[in-house]
Amino acid sequence: MKKTQNILVLRDVLIPGGRIADITISNGLVKHVGATGKADQEISCNGKIVLPAGTDLHVHMRDGVQKNKETWESGTKSAVAGGITVVVDQPNTIPPLTTPELINKRMMLASSQAYSRFAINGGVTGEADLAGMWQAGVFAFGETFVGPSSYGEAVSTEVLSRMMKEVACFNALMTIHAEQVTEGQNYSLSDHDNLRPISGEVKVIQDILDLNSIDNGCNLYFCHLSSADALRAIPDGTAIREVTPHHLFLSFEKFEPDDVYGKVNPPLRSETVRRELFSCWNKIDVIGSDHAPHTVQDKNQEFFKAPSGIPGVETMIPLLMSQVMDKKISILDIITKTSWKPSEVLGIRKAGYLPGERADFAIYPDELTTITTEFLHSAAGWSPYEGMKAVFPEQTILGGEIVYDSGDFFRPESSGDTPNSQLWFPGRGYYL
């Protein structure tokens, strides 16, 4: 028997541009915008800010042997509590995702726990089965480490060239972690910055673009660009440019010199570089969190031993919302860089206010609050943004279902533990 579709109405939504209207949702999509009649459920949005929910193209959900750092349950709860309903998981897991069998196992694990929609990337190594993973449903290949990072080994130019040609044959996307690592002592955040310099980031970007041109290569996505120089090194239209909240909001000067909680790859830069990066806001295509959680126990080591990475999926959009309150960026900027453009890159129906668009929304109060770790949901148990101003959503809606409501979580009815789980977005190469 066909399931009856409930009707949810968001009352008095202020749509960017100034119109106030009711939004009627049924069967996971926006059905009508304007005055509406009876509904099975209503939410008053008067005085609230209603945004299409975010799509975060860059998260590391850990789990498996790293489930003390994060699980799919804790990580996707963090996502929806931060107004994000789609996440893309990176393949530098343990073991790395390099075969279709591992991709399928990862998808099944995510489907059994997730509170958000998700996609999965495939790893790029010399032995990776790219064709098999493409048919198994990966969204993209990478992040591809051109410079080593925590749980990610750098690939050689020879391997990279060969893999780019193969990815180009699928008309697929390769995501790039662009860094150049030099030798030296690494005992502080400024040391870390010097050992992974901006000049090296820029050189790797230029080398990748040249290699791609020579090989008639693939579609490229540059992850976590940490400087204005890196942004400017990528001509408009040649690749997707992603920037993280930590490179926009944090500098190493905001921490004690040897504070391991500011250690991340690429490094936090100086305050001058941070400000210059923010000044290039209009060149940024996508904001991605690079959510890479480690526990307090993981981090509490000598600086040179401590792993790089910070949690950030829950705080990404709330931090950006604080900039709206300060009138430094617009609501439309946030929607474009955290929802519409990422959905376009992922190749999915965008969340939005118009009939036929995906009914994923986050409802925010019109007021600032302070980030406090005890109210966050990552298993990491800490945040580098502690004490900073933000605006967190009160409710998050996925496909017309409330999945987060003022601290309470509800798994969407479309969740499941089969390949047909409606939470999973398989890539374009998926073959049943």
C-alpha positions as CSV (number, residue, x, y, z in Angstrom):
1,M,0.0,0.0,0.0
2,K,1.4,3.4,-0.9
3,K,2.4,5.6,2.0
4,T,0.3,8.7,2.5
5,Q,2.5,11.8,2.2
6,N,2.2,14.3,5.1
7,I,2.1,18.0,4.3
8,L,4.3,20.3,6.2
9,V,3.8,24.1,5.9
10,L,6.4,26.7,6.8
11,R,4.4,29.8,7.7
12,D,5.5,33.3,7.0
13,V,9.0,32.6,5.5
14,L,11.0,35.7,4.6
15,I,12.5,34.7,1.2
16,P,15.6,36.6,0.0
17,G,14.4,39.5,-2.0
18,G,11.7,40.5,0.5
19,R,8.7,38.3,-0.2
20,I,6.9,36.7,2.8
21,A,5.1,33.5,1.9
22,D,4.1,30.1,3.2
23,I,6.1,27.1,1.8
24,T,4.1,23.9,1.4
25,I,6.2,20.7,1.4
26,S,5.1,17.2,0.4
27,N,7.0,14.1,-0.7
28,G,10.3,15.6,0.0
29,L,9.9,18.6,-2.3
30,V,8.5,22.1,-2.2
31,K,5.0,21.9,-3.7
32,H,3.7,25.4,-3.4
33,V,4.9,28.9,-2.4
34,G,2.2,31.3,-1.3
35,A,-1.0,31.2,0.8
36,T,-1.9,27.7,1.6
37,G,-4.7,25.7,3.4
38,K,-4.7,22.8,5.8
39,A,-1.5,21.0,6.7
40,D,-0.6,18.0,8.8
41,Q,2.1,20.0,10.5
42,E,3.0,23.7,10.6
43,I,6.0,25.7,11.7
44,S,5.8,29.4,12.3
45,C,8.8,31.1,10.8
46,N,7.8,34.7,11.7
47,G,10.9,36.5,12.9
48,K,13.1,33.6,11.9
49,I,15.7,33.2,9.1
50,V,14.9,30.2,6.9
51,L,17.8,29.0,4.7
52,P,18.0,26.1,2.3
53,A,20.1,23.6,4.2
54,G,23.8,23.2,3.6
55,T,25.7,20.7,1.5
56,D,29.2,20.2,2.9
57,L,31.4,18.7,0.2
58,H,34.3,18.0,2.6
59,V,34.0,16.0,5.8
60,H,35.9,13.1,7.4
61,M,33.4,11.0,9.3
62,R,36.1,8.6,10.7
63,D,34.2,5.6,12.3
64,G,35.4,2.0,12.0
65,V,38.6,1.7,13.9
66,Q,38.5,5.5,14.5
67,K,35.0,5.6,15.9
68,N,36.4,7.1,19.1
69,K,37.0,10.3,17.0
70,E,33.7,10.3,15.3
71,T,30.9,8.0,14.1
72,W,28.4,8.5,11.3
73,E,25.8,9.0,14.0
74,S,27.7,11.7,15.9
75,G,29.1,13.3,12.8
76,T,25.8,13.6,11.0
77,K,24.0,14.8,14.2
78,S,26.6,17.5,14.2
79,A,25.8,18.3,10.6
80,V,22.1,18.7,11.0
81,A,22.5,20.6,14.3
82,G,24.6,23.0,12.2
83,G,22.0,23.4,9.4
84,I,23.6,20.9,7.0
85,T,21.7,18.0,5.5
86,V,24.2,16.6,2.9
87,V,27.8,15.6,3.6
88,V,30.5,14.2,1.4
89,D,32.8,11.8,3.1
90,Q,36.5,11.7,2.2
91,P,38.4,8.4,1.6
92,N,41.4,8.7,3.9
93,T,39.8,6.3,6.3
94,I,41.5,3.3,7.9
95,P,41.8,1.4,5.6
96,P,41.6,3.9,2.8
97,L,38.7,3.6,0.4
98,T,40.3,2.3,-2.8
99,T,38.1,-0.6,-3.9
100,P,34.4,-1.0,-4.8
101,E,34.0,-3.5,-1.9
102,L,35.3,-0.9,0.6
103,I,33.0,1.8,-0.9
104,N,30.0,-0.5,-0.5
105,K,31.0,-1.3,3.1
106,R,31.3,2.4,3.9
107,M,27.9,3.1,2.3
108,M,26.3,0.4,4.4
109,L,27.9,1.7,7.6
110,A,26.7,5.2,6.8
111,S,23.2,4.1,5.9
112,S,22.8,2.3,9.2
113,Q,23.6,5.5,11.3
114,A,23.2,8.7,9.3
115,Y,20.9,11.5,10.3
116,S,21.7,13.4,7.1
117,R,22.0,12.6,3.4
118,F,25.5,11.6,2.3
119,A,27.9,10.8,-0.6
120,I,31.3,9.1,-0.6
121,N,34.5,9.8,-2.4
122,G,37.0,7.3,-3.6
123,G,40.7,7.3,-2.8
124,V,43.5,8.0,-5.3
125,T,46.5,5.8,-4.9
126,G,48.7,3.8,-7.3
127,E,46.6,0.7,-6.6
128,A,43.2,2.2,-6.4
129,D,40.4,0.6,-8.6
130,L,39.0,3.9,-10.0
131,A,36.7,2.2,-12.5
132,G,35.3,-0.2,-9.9
133,M,34.7,2.6,-7.4
134,W,33.0,4.8,-10.1
135,Q,30.5,2.0,-10.8
136,A,30.1,1.4,-7.0
137,G,28.8,5.0,-6.7
138,V,31.5,7.3,-5.6
139,F,30.8,11.0,-6.1
140,A,34.4,12.1,-6.8
141,F,38.0,10.9,-6.5
142,G,40.0,12.4,-3.6
143,E,40.8,14.4,-1.7
144,T,44.0,13.5,-3.5
145,F,47.0,14.3,-1.4
146,V,49.7,16.2,-3.2
147,G,51.5,16.6,0.0
148,P,51.1,14.3,3.0
149,S,48.5,14.9,5.8
150,S,47.0,12.9,8.7
151,Y,45.9,9.5,7.4
152,G,46.7,10.6,3.8
153,E,49.9,9.8,1.9
154,A,51.1,12.0,-1.0
155,V,50.8,10.6,-4.5
156,S,53.7,10.9,-7.0
157,T,53.4,13.0,-10.1
158,E,53.5,9.8,-12.2
159,V,50.6,8.3,-10.4
160,L,48.7,11.5,-10.3
161,S,49.1,12.0,-14.1
162,R,47.9,8.4,-14.8
163,M,44.9,8.7,-12.4
164,M,43.9,12.1,-13.8
165,K,43.7,10.6,-17.3
166,E,41.5,7.8,-16.1
167,V,39.2,10.1,-14.1
168,A,38.9,12.3,-17.2
169,C,37.6,9.3,-19.1
170,F,34.7,9.1,-16.7
171,N,34.1,12.9,-17.0
172,A,34.4,12.7,-13.2
173,L,35.8,15.1,-10.6
174,M,39.1,14.9,-8.8
175,T,39.6,16.9,-5.6
176,I,43.1,18.1,-4.7
177,H,44.8,18.7,-1.4
178,A,47.5,21.1,-2.6
179,E,50.5,21.4,-0.3
180,Q,54.3,21.3,-0.4
181,V,55.9,20.1,2.8
182,T,59.5,21.1,3.6
183,E,61.8,19.7,6.2
184,G,62.5,21.3,9.6
185,Q,61.5,21.4,13.2
186,N,57.8,21.5,13.9
187,Y,57.2,22.7,17.5
188,S,54.7,25.5,17.1
189,L,51.9,26.8,14.9
190,S,54.2,29.3,13.2
191,D,56.7,26.4,12.5
192,H,53.8,24.4,11.0
193,D,52.9,27.4,8.8
194,N,56.5,27.8,7.6
195,L,56.9,24.1,6.9
196,R,53.8,24.1,4.7
197,P,54.2,27.5,3.1
198,I,51.8,29.5,0.9
199,S,54.4,29.5,-1.8
200,G,54.3,25.7,-1.9
201,E,50.5,25.6,-2.0
202,V,50.6,28.0,-5.0
203,K,53.3,26.0,-6.8
204,V,51.4,22.7,-6.4
205,I,48.2,24.4,-7.7
206,Q,50.1,25.7,-10.8
207,D,51.8,22.3,-11.4
208,I,48.4,20.5,-11.2
209,L,46.8,23.0,-13.6
210,D,49.7,22.5,-16.0
211,L,49.6,18.8,-15.7
212,N,45.9,18.8,-16.3
213,S,46.3,20.9,-19.4
214,I,49.0,18.7,-20.9
215,D,47.0,15.6,-20.3
216,N,43.6,17.0,-21.5
217,G,42.7,16.2,-17.9
218,C,39.8,16.0,-15.6
219,N,37.4,18.3,-13.7
220,L,39.3,19.7,-10.7
221,Y,38.2,20.8,-7.2
222,F,40.9,22.4,-5.0
223,C,40.2,21.8,-1.3
224,H,40.8,24.1,1.6
225,L,42.7,26.9,-0.1
226,S,44.4,28.8,2.7
227,S,45.4,32.1,1.2
228,A,44.4,34.8,-1.3
229,D,47.5,33.8,-3.4
230,A,46.1,30.3,-3.7
231,L,42.7,31.6,-4.8
232,R,44.2,33.9,-7.3
233,A,46.4,31.1,-8.7
234,I,43.3,29.4,-10.1
235,P,41.8,31.2,-13.1
236,D,38.0,31.6,-13.1
237,G,36.3,28.6,-14.6
238,T,39.3,26.2,-14.5
239,A,38.5,24.5,-11.2
240,I,36.2,24.7,-8.1
241,R,37.8,26.8,-5.3
242,E,36.9,25.7,-1.8
243,V,37.8,27.6,1.4
244,T,37.2,26.5,5.0
245,P,35.8,28.4,8.0
246,H,39.0,27.9,9.9
247,H,41.1,29.7,7.3
248,L,38.5,32.4,7.2
249,F,38.0,32.9,10.9
250,L,41.2,31.7,12.6
251,S,44.9,32.6,12.5
252,F,47.8,31.0,14.4
253,E,48.2,34.3,16.2
254,K,44.8,33.7,17.9
255,F,46.4,30.7,19.8
256,E,49.3,30.1,22.1
257,P,52.4,29.2,20.0
258,D,52.3,25.5,20.7
259,D,48.5,25.0,21.0
260,V,47.8,21.7,19.3
261,Y,44.2,22.5,18.9
262,G,45.1,25.0,16.1
263,K,47.1,22.4,14.2
264,V,45.6,21.6,10.8
265,N,46.7,21.0,7.2
266,P,47.0,23.4,5.4
267,P,48.1,25.4,8.4
268,L,46.4,28.3,9.9
269,R,48.1,31.4,8.5
270,S,48.9,34.8,10.0
271,E,46.2,37.3,10.8
272,T,47.3,39.4,7.8
273,V,46.9,36.4,5.5
274,R,43.5,35.5,7.0
275,R,42.1,39.0,6.5
276,E,43.4,39.0,2.9
277,L,41.7,35.7,2.2
278,F,38.4,37.0,3.5
279,S,38.8,40.0,1.3
280,C,38.7,37.6,-1.7
281,W,35.3,36.4,-0.6
282,N,33.8,36.8,-4.1
283,K,36.4,34.4,-5.6
284,I,35.4,31.6,-3.3
285,D,33.1,29.1,-5.0
286,V,32.4,26.7,-2.1
287,I,32.7,26.8,1.7
288,G,33.5,23.4,3.0
289,S,34.2,22.5,6.6
290,D,37.0,20.0,6.2
291,H,35.5,18.5,9.4
292,A,38.5,16.3,10.6
293,P,37.8,15.4,14.2
294,H,40.4,14.1,16.7
295,T,39.7,13.5,20.4
296,V,41.2,15.5,23.2
297,Q,43.4,12.5,24.0
298,D,44.6,12.4,20.3
299,K,45.5,16.0,20.4
300,N,47.2,16.2,23.8
301,Q,50.7,15.2,22.7
302,E,53.9,17.1,22.0
303,F,53.2,19.5,19.1
304,F,55.2,17.6,16.4
305,K,53.4,14.3,17.3
306,A,49.8,15.7,17.5
307,P,47.6,14.9,14.5
308,S,46.4,17.7,12.3
309,G,42.7,18.4,11.9
310,I,39.8,20.1,13.6
311,P,36.0,19.5,13.9
312,G,33.9,22.0,12.1
313,V,30.8,20.7,10.3
314,E,28.4,22.0,13.1
315,T,29.9,25.5,13.4
316,M,30.4,26.3,9.7
317,I,27.2,27.9,8.8
318,P,26.5,29.4,12.3
319,L,29.9,31.2,12.0
320,L,29.0,32.6,8.6
321,M,25.6,33.7,10.0
322,S,27.4,35.8,12.6
323,Q,28.9,37.7,9.6
324,V,25.5,38.3,8.3
325,M,24.5,39.8,11.6
326,D,27.6,42.1,11.3
327,K,26.6,43.0,7.8
328,K,29.9,41.7,6.3
329,I,28.3,39.1,4.0
330,S,24.8,38.5,2.7
331,I,22.3,35.7,3.3
332,L,22.4,35.0,-0.4
333,D,26.2,34.6,-0.2
334,I,25.8,31.9,2.5
335,I,23.1,30.1,0.5
336,T,25.1,30.2,-2.7
337,K,28.5,29.0,-1.2
338,T,27.2,26.4,1.3
339,S,24.1,25.1,-0.5
340,W,23.4,25.9,-4.1
341,K,26.9,25.7,-5.6
342,P,27.8,22.6,-3.6
343,S,24.6,20.9,-4.7
344,E,25.4,21.8,-8.3
345,V,28.9,20.3,-8.0
346,L,27.4,17.2,-6.4
347,G,24.9,16.9,-9.2
348,I,21.8,16.8,-7.0
349,R,18.5,18.8,-6.9
350,K,19.2,21.9,-5.0
351,A,17.4,22.8,-1.8
352,G,15.4,26.0,-2.2
353,Y,12.2,28.0,-1.9
354,L,10.7,27.2,-5.3
355,P,8.3,24.4,-6.3
356,G,10.1,21.2,-7.3
357,E,13.2,22.1,-5.2
358,R,14.5,19.8,-2.4
359,A,12.7,20.5,0.9
360,D,15.8,20.7,3.1
361,F,15.8,23.8,5.3
362,A,17.3,25.2,8.5
363,I,15.4,27.7,10.6
364,Y,17.6,30.2,12.5
365,P,16.7,32.7,15.3
366,D,17.5,36.3,14.6
367,E,20.1,36.5,17.4
368,L,23.7,35.7,18.2
369,T,24.9,33.1,20.7
370,T,28.3,31.9,21.8
371,I,29.9,28.7,20.7
372,T,30.2,26.4,23.7
373,T,31.7,22.9,23.3
374,E,29.4,21.2,25.7
375,F,26.5,22.0,23.4
376,L,28.2,20.6,20.3
377,H,27.7,17.0,19.1
378,S,30.9,15.8,17.6
379,A,32.6,12.9,19.4
380,A,35.8,15.0,19.3
381,G,34.6,16.9,22.4
382,W,36.2,20.3,21.6
383,S,36.1,23.2,19.2
384,P,38.7,25.8,18.1
385,Y,35.9,28.3,17.9
386,E,35.0,28.1,21.6
387,G,33.7,31.5,22.7
388,M,33.2,32.9,19.2
389,K,29.8,34.3,18.1
390,A,27.5,32.3,15.9
391,V,23.9,31.7,15.0
392,F,22.8,28.1,15.4
393,P,19.5,26.7,13.8
394,E,16.6,25.9,16.0
395,Q,15.3,23.3,13.6
396,T,16.6,21.5,10.6
397,I,14.3,19.8,8.0
398,L,15.3,17.0,5.6
399,G,12.9,16.2,2.8
400,G,10.0,17.6,4.8
401,E,10.9,15.8,8.0
402,I,12.2,17.5,11.1
403,V,15.6,15.8,11.9
404,Y,16.7,18.4,14.5
405,D,14.6,20.4,16.9
406,S,16.2,22.4,19.7
407,G,18.6,19.7,20.8
408,D,16.5,16.7,19.9
409,F,17.3,14.5,16.9
410,F,15.1,12.3,14.7
411,R,16.3,9.9,12.1
412,P,14.6,10.5,8.8
413,E,12.1,7.8,7.7
414,S,14.1,7.5,4.5
415,S,17.0,6.1,6.4
416,G,18.0,2.5,6.2
417,D,20.8,0.0,5.8
418,T,20.3,-1.1,2.2
419,P,21.8,0.2,-1.0
420,N,18.4,1.7,-1.8
421,S,18.7,4.1,1.2
422,Q,17.3,7.4,0.1
423,L,19.9,9.2,2.2
424,W,22.7,8.0,-0.1
425,F,23.5,10.1,-3.2
426,P,25.4,7.7,-5.5
427,G,27.7,9.3,-8.2
428,R,26.9,9.4,-11.9
429,G,28.8,6.2,-12.6
430,Y,26.7,4.1,-10.2
431,Y,25.8,0.7,-11.8
432,L,23.4,-1.6,-10.0
